[in-house]
Amino acid sequence: MNRNNGRKEAVDRLLRETLRDDLPVEVERRMKARFDRCRKEIEDEHPGKSASRTFRPNSIRLPVFRWLPQSGLAAAGIFLIILGGLLQEGGSSHVLAKNISRMRTWVLVKDQVALSESMTCRIERIQEGEKKAGYVIKWLPPDHTRIDLIDARGKTVRTIWMIQGDFTVIDHATGEVASAVDLERAAGPYLSAAAGFIHPARLAERLYEEWLETTREIRGECEQRTYRLHPPGKAEEAVEMTVNMCEWLPVSVSLAVPSDPSGAHRAAELLLRFEWNTPVSGEEMLPAVLHRRSNG
Amino acid sequence: MDAAAPSHRNSVCASSPPSRESSWEGKVKSDRLLFARLIVPLEERMMRTIWRIVRHPEAAEDTLQEVMAILWSKLHRIVRHPNPQALVLKICHNAAYDTLRKHMRNREKTGLTATAEAKSLAGADETGEPRGRHMEDEVLQAIGGLPRKQALALLMRVVQDQPYDEIAMMLGCSPVTARIHVSKGRANLCRRLAHLLPGQAKEKES
């Protein structure tokens, strides 16, 4: 017992001797200076910056989450980590990410379409520098689309109705009404470049699935991105589409083909310019006969 | 953050206005006030505590800065603590202990062991500073080699003369456990520093 006490005292003495309170004056001065500098930094700190650090645990929680217990959030976090791990293991994490971004785009476009009673898009078709023709697309949610094909003189030559996947083509010159299931066969190559615009949501899907982003630029208040799509193995025959990222609606589509055999020079064969109009009413949209068909 | 939400900071700093004057600005002002009232008076003790453990001018300065950053970021937690001053000193101990450990790791990386250093110092001066510095170095290294709770408990007890109740509160354990930490830390040091303890050396020789 005495030996233990002696050992204890010896260690304590050694510690007290070694870790004695002998702060040198010079070191004290330097530490004081550092203390003052730190204090000044704290006092000069920008309130926002300081607050973001100091109040982080409380301020980061949105009002809607405040009633949730932290343990609940922690459990949800753990669940998501496990889910992420499982998806990673299964090699499907990229599918999830893709679906999430597609869903986000779809929601954006869907919201926009849902907010308006209908939407109209006037498309100018320009070929070799001169205005040739155009078409007008009108969307009436849900899933009703009318496309008017307009010739170079501004006369509507054909109307295509797309109602819940059913295509009806009206030829204004002959008065024929025909049903078709294949848009390209009904409209010919005329609409092939814009076949993705059947519905804005589908356009958004296609953007993510097939189109390749090439450039981004800011015009006015909105960012515009250009996407490129080309047939497999034919990169020079690309269709480029510029999209307004504020509205997620196309601004222009151009189709270019090589002007010389080497493919070095490309000439614009087709340019489509989109002009988005204010919503139109449902009555204006559907002729009675088609209205009955769509209901019955 | 809505102004109506109950805030601990407002309750602590009752003198601060029920701020609408940009709520951030008001809160930062009250934090500065708290800092000035609570931390600044402890400046001297903080510096001395850090110095006693680190014993290296630059490392001590850096440790002090780290402590300041911790204190500022956790100010509202410190204020809520039943014994804020003791908590501040515990933070100093903790940071100083971390500096010791960092120092040890750096040594291991560079391959400079205490023995090698001892040899180089032994030849330098037989009577003066180097031998004392070597002993100091060995003790610091031994403390850095202790488990955190043992080291903190021992330092708070032996160096700061803090009562066991306070140590227990700082370490979040019972006073009995705090005593055990101190006792184990002491025994550990005794083993590591046996050659520096006169009684121990004699025992070994016999």
Interface residues (C-beta under 8 A of the other chain):
Chain A: R3 G6 R7 K8 A10 V11 D12 L14 L15 R16 T18 L19 R20 D21 L23 P24 E26 V27 E28 R30 M31 K32 R34 F35 C38 R39 I42 E43 E45 P47 G48 S50 A51 R53 T54 F55 N58 S59 P63
Chain B: M1 D2 S22 W24 E25 K27 V28 D31 R32 F35 V40 E43 M47 R48 I50 W51 R52 I53 R55 P57 A60 E61 L64 Q65 M68 A69 W72 S73 L75 H76 M135 E136 V139 L140 L154 L155 V158 V159 R186 L189 C190 L193 L196 L197 P198 G199 Q200 E203
